[in-house]
């Protein structure tokens, strides 16, 4: 209508009218909605144009990335296709492929036309692009114990997944996959990852788990415990045996078998060796020898073997396997599994032990190179002085023989010192001639016993007390003789001269005591003891050690008490009693203090002393008191070589009242 109204009107006038009409037209209404999607899918927006029935032109669209929620930055290329407008209604954008997960915002712009002004709907709609939810598929390899196994995982259904896959492996007993044996994080390459190799240390089924932690465009995914193809079957190792038996020996020598086990993994258990007797070509009878040898890994093993009769012996070896190893064997007739045993004349060798008198001695005989000898060996010992073994035997012993080997006589306890000579004779049997080791081929040297002696008298005592020295003799063989006990008083010369000597007869091992000694002098005393020895026992000495005295004698501590008496005429009889001294030869002193001197600090009214030679009561002096009051009498002892000093004190003073 506006254009019709312009018909016939000049251009400038018409243009002015057109501008006036457009400026007065109401603006159209523009709103936008958008769809959501999963990464990898497309998104689009729909614009709703209203209040413009005759609108033409086009609507363009812009998409802004997850980091631009206010649509302030440049729009993401390429811009979705615009929609041509023909009146009011909904107009869809072209499809847009989001490059990453997140929230995308839309803006729509209407261009306007001659009758309708332009309109915008900025940042008015949003499309949420979710991360992809991939799946996982895995394949675990199998193998044998101690050979590498691994797991391989592929992320499926994701959107260009990146990041790492975490592999975990669990042992055969861990059916719930609680404690991994190894954990390995591996980057994805083209949607797949392979774990590092793992060396299983036991046979069984190992379980794998694989976890994809996701990335900005993909949710996490995983292969939990027990998923398909997520177990590695690990089989046992297949060891092999190679054996070489003893090839040829004579009767009496041992035969054995030796086997080398290879190809096992930490093999345990045991190898069972069996030897089958002459004539048993198929190893069907009871074996003549059987032994089990513990296995500890690959290596060489051999039993101790045995010494059989003559003939050809065939060996078999069986290994039953264990948790990580298959069984293996060397059956009857295997290469190098036979031992030939021949016969030979036996030899006899003899020797004997030596000892101290009273201790047992024995003789030994060794039979070698025999063909399973039987019979007996007789051992005979002759006393010292019988150089030809022609006199009466001191001892004899018979031992049964059962094959080659060493045989020992019963124990013989000699009671004399010297050299005992042995004869050793083998009786022989149907297949062996008698043989012997003559007089003196084996000898026992019997030496005297070596007893020990020790003295003991650790004491501390006062002058005048008595003590004894104790000596212990042990290790002798029925000892006789004497023990000499010596007591030394320590002086500068050490233990040069004893102050007392005692001799005690000995009749066997035991403890012996000296006569009592009264210590008359203080000081340190040391001791020595010596044993004289006899025909079957050496002498022994426990020497005096002056630096380590065993008895210390100390001076006595005597007591002195005042015992004054008051006689007629105020005559004071000054007396004292001495006790606890040992042979005293010092002086009892006294001090008599005047009345008023309660602390005995002033010059005494009377003092003096008396020399004494024994304990007892002593009259020391007489004093005539001329002043009334309380006199105090204190007494003391000077001390001597055997007795300590006793100092007078006012505290112990006797009080004497006058008037």
Secondary structure as a PSIPRED ss2 file (coil, helix, strand):
# PSIPRED VFORMAT (PSIPRED V4.0)

   1 X C   1.000  0.000  0.000
   2 X H   0.000  1.000  0.000
   3 X H   0.000  1.000  0.000
   4 X H   0.000  1.000  0.000
   5 X H   0.000  1.000  0.000
   6 X C   1.000  0.000  0.000
   7 X C   1.000  0.000  0.000
   8 X C   1.000  0.000  0.000
   9 X C   1.000  0.000  0.000
  10 X C   1.000  0.000  0.000
  11 X H   0.000  1.000  0.000
  12 X H   0.000  1.000  0.000
  13 X H   0.000  1.000  0.000
  14 X H   0.000  1.000  0.000
  15 X H   0.000  1.000  0.000
  16 X H   0.000  1.000  0.000
  17 X H   0.000  1.000  0.000
  18 X H   0.000  1.000  0.000
  19 X H   0.000  1.000  0.000
  20 X H   0.000  1.000  0.000
  21 X H   0.000  1.000  0.000
  22 X H   0.000  1.000  0.000
  23 X H   0.000  1.000  0.000
  24 X H   0.000  1.000  0.000
  25 X C   1.000  0.000  0.000
  26 X C   1.000  0.000  0.000
  27 X C   1.000  0.000  0.000
  28 X C   1.000  0.000  0.000
  29 X E   0.000  0.000  1.000
  30 X E   0.000  0.000  1.000
  31 X E   0.000  0.000  1.000
  32 X E   0.000  0.000  1.000
  33 X E   0.000  0.000  1.000
  34 X E   0.000  0.000  1.000
  35 X C   1.000  0.000  0.000
  36 X C   1.000  0.000  0.000
  37 X E   0.000  0.000  1.000
  38 X E   0.000  0.000  1.000
  39 X C   1.000  0.000  0.000
  40 X C   1.000  0.000  0.000
  41 X C   1.000  0.000  0.000
  42 X E   0.000  0.000  1.000
  43 X E   0.000  0.000  1.000
  44 X C   1.000  0.000  0.000
  45 X E   0.000  0.000  1.000
  46 X E   0.000  0.000  1.000
  47 X E   0.000  0.000  1.000
  48 X E   0.000  0.000  1.000
  49 X E   0.000  0.000  1.000
  50 X E   0.000  0.000  1.000
  51 X C   1.000  0.000  0.000
  52 X C   1.000  0.000  0.000
  53 X C   1.000  0.000  0.000
  54 X C   1.000  0.000  0.000
  55 X C   1.000  0.000  0.000
  56 X C   1.000  0.000  0.000
  57 X C   1.000  0.000  0.000
  58 X E   0.000  0.000  1.000
  59 X E   0.000  0.000  1.000
  60 X E   0.000  0.000  1.000
  61 X E   0.000  0.000  1.000
  62 X E   0.000  0.000  1.000
  63 X E   0.000  0.000  1.000
  64 X E   0.000  0.000  1.000
  65 X C   1.000  0.000  0.000
  66 X C   1.000  0.000  0.000
  67 X C   1.000  0.000  0.000
  68 X C   1.000  0.000  0.000
  69 X C   1.000  0.000  0.000
  70 X C   1.000  0.000  0.000
  71 X C   1.000  0.000  0.000
  72 X C   1.000  0.000  0.000
  73 X C   1.000  0.000  0.000
  74 X C   1.000  0.000  0.000
  75 X C   1.000  0.000  0.000
  76 X C   1.000  0.000  0.000
  77 X C   1.000  0.000  0.000
  78 X C   1.000  0.000  0.000
  79 X C   1.000  0.000  0.000
  80 X C   1.000  0.000  0.000
  81 X C   1.000  0.000  0.000
  82 X C   1.000  0.000  0.000
  83 X E   0.000  0.000  1.000
  84 X E   0.000  0.000  1.000
  85 X C   1.000  0.000  0.000
  86 X C   1.000  0.000  0.000
  87 X C   1.000  0.000  0.000
  88 X C   1.000  0.000  0.000
  89 X E   0.000  0.000  1.000
  90 X E   0.000  0.000  1.000
  91 X E   0.000  0.000  1.000
  92 X E   0.000  0.000  1.000
  93 X C   1.000  0.000  0.000
  94 X C   1.000  0.000  0.000
  95 X C   1.000  0.000  0.000
  96 X E   0.000  0.000  1.000
  97 X E   0.000  0.000  1.000
  98 X C   1.000  0.000  0.000
  99 X C   1.000  0.000  0.000
 100 X C   1.000  0.000  0.000
 101 X C   1.000  0.000  0.000
 102 X E   0.000  0.000  1.000
 103 X E   0.000  0.000  1.000
 104 X E   0.000  0.000  1.000
 105 X E   0.000  0.000  1.000
 106 X E   0.000  0.000  1.000
 107 X E   0.000  0.000  1.000
 108 X E   0.000  0.000  1.000
 109 X E   0.000  0.000  1.000
 110 X E   0.000  0.000  1.000
 111 X C   1.000  0.000  0.000
 112 X C   1.000  0.000  0.000
 113 X C   1.000  0.000  0.000
 114 X C   1.000  0.000  0.000
 115 X C   1.000  0.000  0.000
 116 X C   1.000  0.000  0.000
 117 X C   1.000  0.000  0.000
 118 X C   1.000  0.000  0.000
 119 X E   0.000  0.000  1.000
 120 X E   0.000  0.000  1.000
 121 X E   0.000  0.000  1.000
 122 X E   0.000  0.000  1.000
 123 X E   0.000  0.000  1.000
 124 X E   0.000  0.000  1.000
 125 X E   0.000  0.000  1.000
 126 X E   0.000  0.000  1.000
 127 X E   0.000  0.000  1.000
 128 X E   0.000  0.000  1.000
 129 X E   0.000  0.000  1.000
 130 X E   0.000  0.000  1.000
 131 X C   1.000  0.000  0.000
 132 X E   0.000  0.000  1.000
 133 X C   1.000  0.000  0.000
 134 X C   1.000  0.000  0.000
 135 X E   0.000  0.000  1.000
 136 X E   0.000  0.000  1.000
 137 X E   0.000  0.000  1.000
 138 X E   0.000  0.000  1.000
 139 X E   0.000  0.000  1.000
 140 X E   0.000  0.000  1.000
 141 X C   1.000  0.000  0.000
 142 X C   1.000  0.000  0.000
 143 X E   0.000  0.000  1.000
 144 X E   0.000  0.000  1.000
 145 X C   1.000  0.000  0.000
 146 X C   1.000  0.000  0.000
 147 X C   1.000  0.000  0.000
 148 X E   0.000  0.000  1.000
 149 X E   0.000  0.000  1.000
 150 X C   1.000  0.000  0.000
 151 X E   0.000  0.000  1.000
 152 X E   0.000  0.000  1.000
 153 X E   0.000  0.000  1.000
 154 X E   0.000  0.000  1.000
 155 X E   0.000  0.000  1.000
 156 X E   0.000  0.000  1.000
 157 X C   1.000  0.000  0.000
 158 X C   1.000  0.000  0.000
 159 X C   1.000  0.000  0.000
 160 X C   1.000  0.000  0.000
 161 X C   1.000  0.000  0.000
 162 X C   1.000  0.000  0.000
 163 X C   1.000  0.000  0.000
 164 X E   0.000  0.000  1.000
 165 X E   0.000  0.000  1.000
 166 X E   0.000  0.000  1.000
 167 X E   0.000  0.000  1.000
 168 X E   0.000  0.000  1.000
 169 X E   0.000  0.000  1.000
 170 X E   0.000  0.000  1.000
 171 X C   1.000  0.000  0.000
 172 X C   1.000  0.000  0.000
 173 X C   1.000  0.000  0.000
 174 X C   1.000  0.000  0.000
 175 X C   1.000  0.000  0.000
 176 X C   1.000  0.000  0.000
 177 X C   1.000  0.000  0.000
 178 X C   1.000  0.000  0.000
 179 X C   1.000  0.000  0.000
 180 X E   0.000  0.000  1.000
 181 X E   0.000  0.000  1.000
 182 X E   0.000  0.000  1.000
 183 X E   0.000  0.000  1.000
 184 X E   0.000  0.000  1.000
 185 X E   0.000  0.000  1.000
 186 X E   0.000  0.000  1.000
 187 X E   0.000  0.000  1.000
 188 X C   1.000  0.000  0.000
 189 X E   0.000  0.000  1.000
 190 X C   1.000  0.000  0.000
 191 X C   1.000  0.000  0.000
 192 X E   0.000  0.000  1.000
 193 X E   0.000  0.000  1.000
 194 X E   0.000  0.000  1.000
 195 X C   1.000  0.000  0.000
 196 X C   1.000  0.000  0.000
 197 X C   1.000  0.000  0.000
 198 X E   0.000  0.000  1.000
 199 X E   0.000  0.000  1.000
 200 X C   1.000  0.000  0.000
 201 X C   1.000  0.000  0.000
 202 X C   1.000  0.000  0.000
 203 X C   1.000  0.000  0.000
 204 X E   0.000  0.000  1.000
 205 X E   0.000  0.000  1.000
 206 X E   0.000  0.000  1.000
 207 X E   0.000  0.000  1.000
 208 X E   0.000  0.000  1.000
 209 X E   0.000  0.000  1.000
 210 X E   0.000  0.000  1.000
 211 X E   0.000  0.000  1.000
 212 X E   0.000  0.000  1.000
 213 X C   1.000  0.000  0.000
 214 X C   1.000  0.000  0.000
 215 X E   0.000  0.000  1.000
 216 X C   1.000  0.000  0.000
 217 X C   1.000  0.000  0.000
 218 X E   0.000  0.000  1.000
 219 X C   1.000  0.000  0.000
 220 X C   1.000  0.000  0.000
 221 X E   0.000  0.000  1.000
 222 X E   0.000  0.000  1.000
 223 X E   0.000  0.000  1.000
 224 X C   1.000  0.000  0.000
 225 X C   1.000  0.000  0.000
 226 X C   1.000  0.000  0.000
 227 X C   1.000  0.000  0.000
 228 X C   1.000  0.000  0.000
 229 X C   1.000  0.000  0.000
 230 X C   1.000  0.000  0.000
 231 X E   0.000  0.000  1.000
 232 X E   0.000  0.000  1.000
 233 X E   0.000  0.000  1.000
 234 X E   0.000  0.000  1.000
 235 X E   0.000  0.000  1.000
 236 X C   1.000  0.000  0.000
 237 X E   0.000  0.000  1.000
 238 X C   1.000  0.000  0.000
 239 X C   1.000  0.000  0.000
 240 X E   0.000  0.000  1.000
 241 X E   0.000  0.000  1.000
 242 X E   0.000  0.000  1.000
 243 X E   0.000  0.000  1.000
 244 X E   0.000  0.000  1.000
 245 X E   0.000  0.000  1.000
 246 X C   1.000  0.000  0.000
 247 X C   1.000  0.000  0.000
 248 X E   0.000  0.000  1.000
 249 X E   0.000  0.000  1.000
 250 X E   0.000  0.000  1.000
 251 X C   1.000  0.000  0.000
 252 X C   1.000  0.000  0.000
 253 X C   1.000  0.000  0.000
 254 X C   1.000  0.000  0.000
 255 X E   0.000  0.000  1.000
 256 X C   1.000  0.000  0.000
 257 X E   0.000  0.000  1.000
 258 X E   0.000  0.000  1.000
 259 X E   0.000  0.000  1.000
 260 X E   0.000  0.000  1.000
 261 X E   0.000  0.000  1.000
 262 X E   0.000  0.000  1.000
 263 X C   1.000  0.000  0.000
 264 X C   1.000  0.000  0.000
 265 X C   1.000  0.000  0.000
 266 X C   1.000  0.000  0.000
 267 X C   1.000  0.000  0.000
 268 X C   1.000  0.000  0.000
 269 X C   1.000  0.000  0.000
 270 X E   0.000  0.000  1.000
 271 X E   0.000  0.000  1.000
 272 X E   0.000  0.000  1.000
 273 X E   0.000  0.000  1.000
 274 X E   0.000  0.000  1.000
 275 X E   0.000  0.000  1.000
 276 X E   0.000  0.000  1.000
 277 X C   1.000  0.000  0.000
 278 X C   1.000  0.000  0.000
 279 X C   1.000  0.000  0.000
 280 X C   1.000  0.000  0.000
 281 X C   1.000  0.000  0.000
 282 X C   1.000  0.000  0.000
 283 X C   1.000  0.000  0.000
 284 X C   1.000  0.000  0.000
 285 X C   1.000  0.000  0.000
 286 X C   1.000  0.000  0.000
 287 X C   1.000  0.000  0.000
 288 X C   1.000  0.000  0.000
 289 X E   0.000  0.000  1.000
 290 X E   0.000  0.000  1.000
 291 X E   0.000  0.000  1.000
 292 X E   0.000  0.000  1.000
 293 X E   0.000  0.000  1.000
 294 X E   0.000  0.000  1.000
 295 X C   1.000  0.000  0.000
 296 X C   1.000  0.000  0.000
 297 X C   1.000  0.000  0.000
 298 X C   1.000  0.000  0.000
 299 X E   0.000  0.000  1.000
 300 X E   0.000  0.000  1.000
 301 X E   0.000  0.000  1.000
 302 X E   0.000  0.000  1.000
 303 X C   1.000  0.000  0.000
 304 X C   1.000  0.000  0.000
 305 X C   1.000  0.000  0.000
 306 X E   0.000  0.000  1.000
 307 X C   1.000  0.000  0.000
 308 X C   1.000  0.000  0.000
 309 X C   1.000  0.000  0.000
 310 X C   1.000  0.000  0.000
 311 X E   0.000  0.000  1.000
 312 X E   0.000  0.000  1.000
 313 X E   0.000  0.000  1.000
 314 X E   0.000  0.000  1.000
 315 X E   0.000  0.000  1.000
 316 X E   0.000  0.000  1.000
 317 X E   0.000  0.000  1.000
 318 X E   0.000  0.000  1.000
 319 X E   0.000  0.000  1.000
 320 X C   1.000  0.000  0.000
 321 X C   1.000  0.000  0.000
 322 X E   0.000  0.000  1.000
 323 X C   1.000  0.000  0.000
 324 X C   1.000  0.000  0.000
 325 X E   0.000  0.000  1.000
 326 X C   1.000  0.000  0.000
 327 X C   1.000  0.000  0.000
 328 X E   0.000  0.000  1.000
 329 X E   0.000  0.000  1.000
 330 X E   0.000  0.000  1.000
 331 X C   1.000  0.000  0.000
 332 X C   1.000  0.000  0.000
 333 X C   1.000  0.000  0.000
 334 X C   1.000  0.000  0.000
 335 X C   1.000  0.000  0.000
 336 X C   1.000  0.000  0.000
 337 X C   1.000  0.000  0.000
 338 X E   0.000  0.000  1.000
 339 X E   0.000  0.000  1.000
 340 X E   0.000  0.000  1.000
 341 X E   0.000  0.000  1.000
 342 X E   0.000  0.000  1.000
 343 X C   1.000  0.000  0.000
 344 X C   1.000  0.000  0.000
 345 X C   1.000  0.000  0.000
 346 X C   1.000  0.000  0.000
 347 X E   0.000  0.000  1.000
 348 X E   0.000  0.000  1.000
 349 X E   0.000  0.000  1.000
 350 X E   0.000  0.000  1.000
 351 X E   0.000  0.000  1.000
 352 X E   0.000  0.000  1.000
 353 X C   1.000  0.000  0.000
 354 X C   1.000  0.000  0.000
 355 X E   0.000  0.000  1.000
 356 X E   0.000  0.000  1.000
 357 X C   1.000  0.000  0.000
 358 X C   1.000  0.000  0.000
 359 X C   1.000  0.000  0.000
 360 X E   0.000  0.000  1.000
 361 X E   0.000  0.000  1.000
 362 X C   1.000  0.000  0.000
 363 X E   0.000  0.000  1.000
 364 X E   0.000  0.000  1.000
 365 X E   0.000  0.000  1.000
 366 X E   0.000  0.000  1.000
 367 X E   0.000  0.000  1.000
 368 X E   0.000  0.000  1.000
 369 X C   1.000  0.000  0.000
 370 X C   1.000  0.000  0.000
 371 X C   1.000  0.000  0.000
 372 X C   1.000  0.000  0.000
 373 X C   1.000  0.000  0.000
 374 X C   1.000  0.000  0.000
 375 X C   1.000  0.000  0.000
 376 X E   0.000  0.000  1.000
 377 X E   0.000  0.000  1.000
 378 X E   0.000  0.000  1.000
 379 X E   0.000  0.000  1.000
 380 X E   0.000  0.000  1.000
 381 X E   0.000  0.000  1.000
 382 X E   0.000  0.000  1.000
 383 X C   1.000  0.000  0.000
 384 X C   1.000  0.000  0.000
 385 X C   1.000  0.000  0.000
 386 X C   1.000  0.000  0.000
 387 X C   1.000  0.000  0.000
 388 X C   1.000  0.000  0.000
 389 X C   1.000  0.000  0.000
 390 X C   1.000  0.000  0.000
 391 X C   1.000  0.000  0.000
 392 X C   1.000  0.000  0.000
 393 X E   0.000  0.000  1.000
 394 X E   0.000  0.000  1.000
 395 X E   0.000  0.000  1.000
 396 X E   0.000  0.000  1.000
 397 X E   0.000  0.000  1.000
 398 X E   0.000  0.000  1.000
 399 X E   0.000  0.000  1.000
 400 X E   0.000  0.000  1.000
 401 X C   1.000  0.000  0.000
 402 X C   1.000  0.000  0.000
 403 X C   1.000  0.000  0.000
 404 X C   1.000  0.000  0.000
 405 X E   0.000  0.000  1.000
 406 X E   0.000  0.000  1.000
 407 X E   0.000  0.000  1.000
 408 X E   0.000  0.000  1.000
 409 X C   1.000  0.000  0.000
 410 X C   1.000  0.000  0.000
 411 X C   1.000  0.000  0.000
 412 X E   0.000  0.000  1.000
 413 X E   0.000  0.000  1.000
 414 X C   1.000  0.000  0.000
 415 X C   1.000  0.000  0.000
 416 X C   1.000  0.000  0.000
 417 X C   1.000  0.000  0.000
 418 X E   0.000  0.000  1.000
 419 X E   0.000  0.000  1.000
 420 X E   0.000  0.000  1.000
 421 X E   0.000  0.000  1.000
 422 X E   0.000  0.000  1.000
 423 X E   0.000  0.000  1.000
 424 X E   0.000  0.000  1.000
 425 X E   0.000  0.000  1.000
 426 X E   0.000  0.000  1.000
 427 X C   1.000  0.000  0.000
 428 X C   1.000  0.000  0.000
 429 X E   0.000  0.000  1.000
 430 X C   1.000  0.000  0.000
 431 X C   1.000  0.000  0.000
 432 X E   0.000  0.000  1.000
 433 X C   1.000  0.000  0.000
 434 X C   1.000  0.000  0.000
 435 X E   0.000  0.000  1.000
 436 X E   0.000  0.000  1.000
 437 X E   0.000  0.000  1.000
 438 X E   0.000  0.000  1.000
 439 X E   0.000  0.000  1.000
 440 X E   0.000  0.000  1.000
 441 X E   0.000  0.000  1.000
 442 X E   0.000  0.000  1.000
 443 X E   0.000  0.000  1.000
 444 X E   0.000  0.000  1.000
 445 X E   0.000  0.000  1.000
 446 X E   0.000  0.000  1.000
 447 X E   0.000  0.000  1.000
 448 X C   1.000  0.000  0.000
 449 X E   0.000  0.000  1.000
 450 X C   1.000  0.000  0.000
 451 X C   1.000  0.000  0.000
 452 X E   0.000  0.000  1.000
 453 X E   0.000  0.000  1.000
 454 X E   0.000  0.000  1.000
 455 X E   0.000  0.000  1.000
 456 X E   0.000  0.000  1.000
 457 X C   1.000  0.000  0.000
 458 X C   1.000  0.000  0.000
 459 X E   0.000  0.000  1.000
 460 X E   0.000  0.000  1.000
 461 X E   0.000  0.000  1.000
 462 X E   0.000  0.000  1.000
 463 X C   1.000  0.000  0.000
 464 X C   1.000  0.000  0.000
 465 X C   1.000  0.000  0.000
 466 X E   0.000  0.000  1.000
 467 X E   0.000  0.000  1.000
 468 X C   1.000  0.000  0.000
 469 X C   1.000  0.000  0.000
 470 X E   0.000  0.000  1.000
 471 X E   0.000  0.000  1.000
 472 X E   0.000  0.000  1.000
 473 X E   0.000  0.000  1.000
 474 X E   0.000  0.000  1.000
 475 X C   1.000  0.000  0.000
 476 X C   1.000  0.000  0.000
 477 X C   1.000  0.000  0.000
 478 X C   1.000  0.000  0.000
 479 X C   1.000  0.000  0.000
 480 X C   1.000  0.000  0.000
 481 X C   1.000  0.000  0.000
 482 X E   0.000  0.000  1.000
 483 X E   0.000  0.000  1.000
 484 X E   0.000  0.000  1.000
 485 X E   0.000  0.000  1.000
 486 X E   0.000  0.000  1.000
 487 X E   0.000  0.000  1.000
 488 X E   0.000  0.000  1.000
 489 X E   0.000  0.000  1.000
 490 X C   1.000  0.000  0.000
 491 X E   0.000  0.000  1.000
 492 X C   1.000  0.000  0.000
 493 X C   1.000  0.000  0.000
 494 X E   0.000  0.000  1.000
 495 X C   1.000  0.000  0.000
 496 X C   1.000  0.000  0.000
 497 X C   1.000  0.000  0.000
 498 X C   1.000  0.000  0.000
 499 X C   1.000  0.000  0.000
 500 X E   0.000  0.000  1.000
 501 X E   0.000  0.000  1.000
 502 X E   0.000  0.000  1.000
 503 X E   0.000  0.000  1.000
 504 X E   0.000  0.000  1.000
 505 X E   0.000  0.000  1.000
 506 X C   1.000  0.000  0.000
 507 X C   1.000  0.000  0.000
 508 X C   1.000  0.000  0.000
 509 X C   1.000  0.000  0.000
 510 X E   0.000  0.000  1.000
 511 X E   0.000  0.000  1.000
 512 X E   0.000  0.000  1.000
 513 X E   0.000  0.000  1.000
 514 X C   1.000  0.000  0.000
 515 X C   1.000  0.000  0.000
 516 X C   1.000  0.000  0.000
 517 X E   0.000  0.000  1.000
 518 X E   0.000  0.000  1.000
 519 X C   1.000  0.000  0.000
 520 X C   1.000  0.000  0.000
 521 X C   1.000  0.000  0.000
 522 X C   1.000  0.000  0.000
 523 X E   0.000  0.000  1.000
 524 X E   0.000  0.000  1.000
 525 X E   0.000  0.000  1.000
 526 X E   0.000  0.000  1.000
 527 X E   0.000  0.000  1.000
 528 X E   0.000  0.000  1.000
 529 X E   0.000  0.000  1.000
 530 X E   0.000  0.000  1.000
 531 X E   0.000  0.000  1.000
 532 X C   1.000  0.000  0.000
 533 X C   1.000  0.000  0.000
 534 X E   0.000  0.000  1.000
 535 X C   1.000  0.000  0.000
 536 X C   1.000  0.000  0.000
 537 X E   0.000  0.000  1.000
 538 X C   1.000  0.000  0.000
 539 X C   1.000  0.000  0.000
 540 X E   0.000  0.000  1.000
 541 X E   0.000  0.000  1.000
 542 X E   0.000  0.000  1.000
 543 X C   1.000  0.000  0.000
 544 X C   1.000  0.000  0.000
 545 X C   1.000  0.000  0.000
 546 X C   1.000  0.000  0.000
 547 X C   1.000  0.000  0.000
 548 X C   1.000  0.000  0.000
 549 X C   1.000  0.000  0.000
 550 X C   1.000  0.000  0.000
 551 X E   0.000  0.000  1.000
 552 X E   0.000  0.000  1.000
 553 X E   0.000  0.000  1.000
 554 X E   0.000  0.000  1.000
 555 X C   1.000  0.000  0.000
 556 X E   0.000  0.000  1.000
 557 X C   1.000  0.000  0.000
 558 X C   1.000  0.000  0.000
 559 X E   0.000  0.000  1.000
 560 X E   0.000  0.000  1.000
 561 X E   0.000  0.000  1.000
 562 X E   0.000  0.000  1.000
 563 X C   1.000  0.000  0.000
 564 X C   1.000  0.000  0.000
 565 X E   0.000  0.000  1.000
 566 X E   0.000  0.000  1.000
 567 X E   0.000  0.000  1.000
 568 X C   1.000  0.000  0.000
 569 X C   1.000  0.000  0.000
 570 X C   1.000  0.000  0.000
 571 X E   0.000  0.000  1.000
 572 X E   0.000  0.000  1.000
 573 X E   0.000  0.000  1.000
 574 X E   0.000  0.000  1.000
 575 X E   0.000  0.000  1.000
 576 X E   0.000  0.000  1.000
 577 X E   0.000  0.000  1.000
 578 X E   0.000  0.000  1.000
 579 X E   0.000  0.000  1.000
 580 X C   1.000  0.000  0.000
 581 X C   1.000  0.000  0.000
 582 X C   1.000  0.000  0.000
 583 X C   1.000  0.000  0.000
 584 X C   1.000  0.000  0.000
 585 X C   1.000  0.000  0.000
 586 X C   1.000  0.000  0.000
 587 X E   0.000  0.000  1.000
 588 X E   0.000  0.000  1.000
 589 X E   0.000  0.000  1.000
 590 X E   0.000  0.000  1.000
 591 X E   0.000  0.000  1.000
 592 X E   0.000  0.000  1.000
 593 X E   0.000  0.000  1.000
 594 X C   1.000  0.000  0.000
 595 X C   1.000  0.000  0.000
 596 X C   1.000  0.000  0.000
 597 X C   1.000  0.000  0.000
 598 X C   1.000  0.000  0.000
 599 X C   1.000  0.000  0.000
 600 X C   1.000  0.000  0.000
 601 X C   1.000  0.000  0.000
 602 X C   1.000  0.000  0.000
 603 X C   1.000  0.000  0.000
 604 X C   1.000  0.000  0.000
 605 X C   1.000  0.000  0.000
 606 X E   0.000  0.000  1.000
 607 X E   0.000  0.000  1.000
 608 X E   0.000  0.000  1.000
 609 X E   0.000  0.000  1.000
 610 X E   0.000  0.000  1.000
 611 X E   0.000  0.000  1.000
 612 X C   1.000  0.000  0.000
 613 X C   1.000  0.000  0.000
 614 X C   1.000  0.000  0.000
 615 X C   1.000  0.000  0.000
 616 X E   0.000  0.000  1.000
 617 X E   0.000  0.000  1.000
 618 X E   0.000  0.000  1.000
 619 X E   0.000  0.000  1.000
 620 X E   0.000  0.000  1.000
 621 X E   0.000  0.000  1.000
 622 X E   0.000  0.000  1.000
 623 X E   0.000  0.000  1.000
 624 X E   0.000  0.000  1.000
 625 X C   1.000  0.000  0.000
 626 X C   1.000  0.000  0.000
 627 X C   1.000  0.000  0.000
 628 X C   1.000  0.000  0.000
 629 X E   0.000  0.000  1.000
 630 X E   0.000  0.000  1.000
 631 X E   0.000  0.000  1.000
 632 X E   0.000  0.000  1.000
 633 X E   0.000  0.000  1.000
 634 X E   0.000  0.000  1.000
 635 X E   0.000  0.000  1.000
 636 X E   0.000  0.000  1.000
 637 X E   0.000  0.000  1.000
 638 X C   1.000  0.000  0.000
 639 X C   1.000  0.000  0.000
 640 X C   1.000  0.000  0.000
 641 X C   1.000  0.000  0.000
 642 X C   1.000  0.000  0.000
 643 X E   0.000  0.000  1.000
 644 X C   1.000  0.000  0.000
 645 X C   1.000  0.000  0.000
 646 X E   0.000  0.000  1.000
 647 X C   1.000  0.000  0.000
 648 X C   1.000  0.000  0.000
 649 X C   1.000  0.000  0.000
 650 X C   1.000  0.000  0.000
 651 X C   1.000  0.000  0.000
 652 X C   1.000  0.000  0.000
 653 X C   1.000  0.000  0.000
 654 X E   0.000  0.000  1.000
 655 X E   0.000  0.000  1.000
 656 X E   0.000  0.000  1.000
 657 X E   0.000  0.000  1.000
 658 X E   0.000  0.000  1.000
 659 X C   1.000  0.000  0.000
